[in-house]
Amino acid sequence: MTKQPGAGSTAGETTFTIAGEQIALGESRDLSLPVTQSFSGTDVSIPLRVMRGAQPGPALLLTAAVHGDELNGTGIIREMILSPPCELIAGTLVLVPVVNILAYERNARYVPDRRDLNRSFPGAVGGSLASRIAYAIFQGLVLPCDYAIDLHTAAVGRTNFPNVRADLTNPEVRRIARAFGCPLVVGSAGGKGTLRRAANDASRPTIVLEAGEVSKVEPGVVAMGLRGVRNVLIELGMALGERERPAYQARVDRSVWLRSDAGGLLRFHAAPGEVVEKDQPVATCTTLLGAENGVLRAPEDGVIMGLTTLPSVKPGDPVCHLAIPRRGIAPIRQALRRLPDESLHDQVLGELASSVAIDEPDDEWV
């Protein structure tokens, strides 16, 4: 059953105003939103596509590349434009393939003032460059919409198994987080200054997808992202059809970082997305001449949510981000045994594992 969106609802409106333009029902338009100026004094704008169904409904904002080198989300939005996974029958879909346009143009993560745009929301009129850009985006894109999905990847040198991060204490956030259909749903309010926290504080229920690596458009991640967006559109009554379920869906309220105790070169024994048991080897550190210099083991049962892709480490470097599912790993193992051959879940696992070489541990752990 479709529920009514919260503050700022556009559900009953026949026209939708964004970036200074009014978009009618059934219309699609390409627009641009000025966010700052260049050294020459000319406007710097971000491109966006606005698509409206034939019937009134909520407005869903889809953003990517808030960090300018995180391109999987940009690939997801491009496919949403070129090959929509469903027909939009109601409401408004606002697609922003690159939010941090200045960083994107430089193949960089941060804006030129070296600040993190995703720690600058909701921004300020008279603030730093990052703060001013955040303000323009928040006022011009976030506030006109009712819901948002912000697409991210892991940071440089890491990869993330697809997971949704959401403030699960908020019923509407929890609703779209579950509907998206990621295997892992991580409960967290988000850091101060993040787009999703600022949006949620402004009563625009927002979730984040974390998936894959920087500087890549990975096919499995794109497919999982498209499935998730379609699921949310169906949940919000903006599209018809049945939601596609993930292989499993586990709530995660706690996670731990596994850090290397030694310096050297890693041999990985587990891949992103793999279910591991307590004491199972995750990676072995060796010297450059191959002598063992420590084995990193899972401190408890969990799912590998993030993994470094850089095999060289120093003591204290993060190696593995382990998600601890609320209900343990037994239900996950049972669900995975029921998976059909060549599932999307297996495709994603295979692609992410291609970033690291996986070896069997020497101690024949079972």
N, C-alpha and C positions, 0 to 999 in steps of 0.2 A: 504494500500500500504506500502510495506517495504521500509524504508529509510535507507540510508547508515549510519553506526555508525561513531563516531567521531575519535579523535586522537587515535593512537595505534590500528587501525582497523585490525582485522584478517580475514575480510570477504572474501578476495581473496586467502588466503593461503591454501595450501593442507596439510601442516604439522603445528602443534601447539606445541610450546615449553613452558614447565612449570616445575618447580622443577628440572631443569637439564635434562629433558626427552623430546623426540620428539614423539608426538602422531599423528598417521595417520588418515585420514578420515575413518569413520566407526568403529574406534577402541575405546574400553573402557579400562581404566587402573586404578589400585589403586596405588597411589604414597604417598610419605611423604616428607614434607618440613622441614628441620632442622631450628629451630628458636632461639635456645640458647643451653646452656649446663647445666648439673646438677652439684652438688657439687663434684661428682666423675669424672667430666670431660668428661662424655659421652654426645652424642648429644640428645637433646630433640626435637622431631619432631611432626608435626601435620599431621594426615592422611587426604587424599583427594581422591575423585573419579573424573576422567576426562572421559567424554562421548562425542564422536564426531559423528555427523550425516554423511551421505554418501556424502553430498554436502558441499562446503564451505559456510561460513556464520559467523555472529558475535560470539564472546565469551561472555557468561554470567556467572558471578561469583555469587555463592550463599553461604553466610557465616552465621554461627550461633555461639552462645556462645562466643562472644567477651567479654561479662561478663560471667564468668564461671559457674554461677548458673542459667542462663537463658536457659532452656532446651526445651522450645516449638519449637524453631527453629531447634534444634538438632533432635527433633522428626519429623519435617517436612522434613528435608533432608534425614533422614533414610528412610521415606516412599517414597521419590523421588527415592532412590536407590532400595528399595525392590519392590515397586509397582508404577512404573512411571505412571503419569496421562495421558501421551501422548507419542507418538513416536517421537524421535528426528530425523528429516530428514535433517537438515542443521545446520552448526555452531557447537559450542563447549559449553558444560555445565560443569563448574567446581564446585564441591560440597564439601564444607568444613564444616562438622558437628560440629566441635569444634575448634574455633580459639584460645581461651585462654586456652591452654591445661594445664598449670601449675595451674591456678585457678580451672579448672574443676576437676582435680585430688584431690583437697582439698575441693570440694563442696563450693567454695568461689567465690566471685564476682571479686576480684582484683588479680593482680599478687602478688607474695610473697613480693615484695618491697613496697606493700600497695598502689601502684599507679593504676590509672584507665587506662587500656589499650585503652579504647575508648576516652581518652583525650590525647593520645600520638602519633597520626598519623600526618604526614607520618613517624615519627621516625627519628632516627639519629644513625649513625654507632658507635659513641663514647659516646652515652647518657646513661641514666639509664637502668636498666633491662627492664622496660616497653617500653622505647623508642627504645631499640635495637630490641626487639621482634616486635614492630610495624614496624620498618624499614624492617625487614626480610619479614614480611607478605605483606607490601605494595609493595616492590620490586618484591617479588616472586609470589604473587597472584593477586594483584590489577592491576598493570601496564600491565601484559600480556593480560588482558581481556579488553573488550569494554564497558560492562555494569556490574552493580552489584546490588544485593538485599541483604541487611543486616537484619537479623532476630533477634528481641529483644522481651523482655517482660517488664512488669513494675518492679520497684525495690521491695526489700523485704517489705512485709506488704501492698502491693497494688496489684490491678489487673487493666488491661487495656482492654477496649473494642477495638477490632481490628481497627487499623488506620494506614494509610501510612503517613509517614513524608517525605517531598520532597521540594527541592528548585524549586518552580513553576515558577520562572523567567527564568529557563533554559528549552528551548523547548523539548529537548530529555528527560530530567528528568520528565517533565510534561507528556510527552507521555507515559512513562512506568508506572508512578504513576497512571494515569487514567486507563490504561490497566489492571493493577493488580486487580482492582475491589473491593477495600475495601469500606465500607459504608462512612467512614470519610477520607478525604485527607487533611492533615494539611500542610499548606504552611510555611516552615521555611528553612533557609540555614543550620541549624545544628550548634552545638557548635564547637568552635575551638578545633582541635585535634581529632574530631570524624572521624571514617573511611569514612563516606559518604561525609563529607565536604572536606576532603583531596582528596578523589577520584574525586569528582566533580571539584575541583580546578585543577586536573590533566586531565580533559576532559574525565573522565570515568563516564558517567551519572549513578547515584546511588540513590536508595531509601531505606528507612527503614520501616519494618513492626514492629509495637508495638502491642503485643497481649498477654493477659493472665497474669499468675503469674510466679514467679521464682520457680525452683525446681519441676516443673510439666511438663508432656506432656499431654495436654488437647485435647481430640478428635476433638471437634468442631474447635478449633484454628488450629489444624493440617489440617483439611479438608479445612478451608478457606485459609490457606497458600498454600496448593497444588493447589487449584483452581486459586489463584493469580499467582503462578509461571507458571502454564499452560497458563494462559491468556497472560503473558508477552512473553512466547516462541512463541505463535501464532502471537502476535503483531510484533515480530522481524523476522518473517518468518522462525523460527527454527522448527516449528511444524505446522501441519494442523489442521483445525477444526474451530469452532465458539467460540468466547470468551463467558464465562458465566458471566452474569450481576449480580451485587449485588442487594439486596432489594432496595437500593437507593444509590446514591453517592453524598455527600455534600462536598463542599470545605469549609475549616475552616481556616480563616486567624487570628483568635483571640480566645483565651481561657482564663478562669479565674479559680483560685484556691479558693475553699471555705474552710475556716479554722474555727476551733472550737473557740468560745469565752469563753468557760468554760472547766473545767476539769470534768471527769466522764466517764460514760459508754454509748456508742452510741446505739440507736435503729435506724436502717436504714429504710427509707420509699421509696427508689428508688434503682434500680439495675444498674450495668454497662450496657450501651447501651440504657437505657431508655430515652425517650424524656420527658422533663419536661418544665413546663411553669413558668413564672416569679412568685415568691412568693410561689411556691409549696414546701412543706416540703421535704427535702432530708434526714435529720437525726435529732433525738432528743437526747440531752445529758441529762442523769439522774445521780443522786448520786448513790452510791452503794446500798442505801436503797430505790431507785426507785423514789425519788422526782425529778420533772422536773427541769433541770438546763440550759435550752435554747434550741431553735429550730433553726436549720440551714436551710435556705430557698434559693431557686435559685434566684439570683439577676436579672436574665433575662431568656428568653427562650433559651433552648439549649439541648444538648445531653450529658449524663454522659459518658465521655470518660475514666475517671479513678476514682477509688474508693479505699479508705483504706479497708483493710481486718482486721485491728486491732481495735476492738471496744473501747478500753480504750484510752482516749486522755487527753492532757493537753491544756491549752489555747494557741492558735496559731498553733496547729498541723493541717496539711493538711488532709482534709476529702474527698473532691470531686474535680475532675478536670472536669470542664464544658466546652465543646466545643460550640462555638457560630457559627452556620452555616451561611455562607454569605447570603443565600437567606431565612433564617428563618426556622422555624420548620413545617410550613403548608405543603410544598411539601413532607416532610419526613412522616408526618402523613398520607397523601394520599397514598403514596407508600406502607406503612406498611399495610394499609387496604386491599391492593390487593394481599398480600402475600398468597401463598397456605399453607395449613396445613403442619406441620412437615418440615418447611423450614430449611435450614442451618442457616439462620439468627436467627430463634427462638431457634435452638439447642445451638448456641453459647451463646445467652442471658441466657438460662436456666442453662448452665454449669457455667458461670461466677457468676450468682446469687447464686449458691450453696455455694460460699465462704462467704456469708453474710446472716444473717436472716433478711428478709424484713417484716416489720409490717405496717399496715395501720396507718396513723397519727391520733392522738386523736381528732384533731379539725375538722375532716370530711371534709377536704379541697377537693374541686372539681374544 
